[in-house]
């Protein structure tokens, strides 16, 4: 029986200058993927990945395109080795490479949408910052408190919203600069182990992004979203979704609704548990920059079933 793979694609914040350069040097398929992206967007994507300073790369209009490109390039290298997913999930932005690998979106549509999505979201973030005396909105990870505690603190902080359900030990909050400053004070007073500002440019997955959701709805109105060919897990529902039309609706809701990552992990964990009981061999891969999702898996009840593997270097890929 062949091994089954779950691909978990990272979201914003995973970007780093120089990412996957060695993968593209070792695997022509990865470099060809980037060349195709360059043709679609009309600029050299490799300069963005390898020659852009971290402060610029963190902007939504830069990070979203770069992370998606890196994730798809790694996936192309994996495909060349005969490794393809049975399950696709993505954290926030990561849903777009997940859609591509699941056959929901074509490669070209994935790149075009991600590029415009990043530009739309950056503009909304800039507008919010302009209304706040130039102080940019953002996100902060609250560590060491239960999700319900974090939700209550966020509500007390003002324009702050629990946005990413990362684990039982970590919840990410989106908000204005003022609200996040208040959140830090309240979190520490409540006993949070740490409140960490994230390297992202906006208050994603919160009502503050409604203007971006309205614009994205126009962008994808005429785009074909197919039914997935793999199991596809949704941030919005926390469950497997089988309808392309539902995935399309969720792509809009995605901007203003929280990421139910812990729910997705539970679905995947039960799927693997049942598969292993039936004699199947499973592996979880994190194709793209960083290793955040592999780390979050360690906090689940299913951590002992399989150890996720970040896949973002030529050495990682060669080991598979």
Secondary structure, DSSP 8 states (H G I E B T S, - for coil): ---EEEEEE--TT---TTTTHHHHHH-HHHHHHHHHHHHHHTS-HHHHHHSS-HHHHTSHHHHHHHHHHHHHHHHHHHHHTT---SEEEESGGGHHHHHHHHTSS-HHHHHHHHHHHHHHHHHHHHHHHHTTTT---EEEEEESS-HHHHHHHHHHHSSEEEEEEEETTEEEEEE-HHHHHHHHHHHHHTT-SEEEE-S-SS--SSGGGHHHHHHHHHHTTT------SSEEB-TTTSSB---HHHHHHHHHHTTTS-B-HHHHHHHHHHHHHHHHHTT--EEEEEESS--HHHHHHTTSTTTTT---EEE-SHHHHHT-
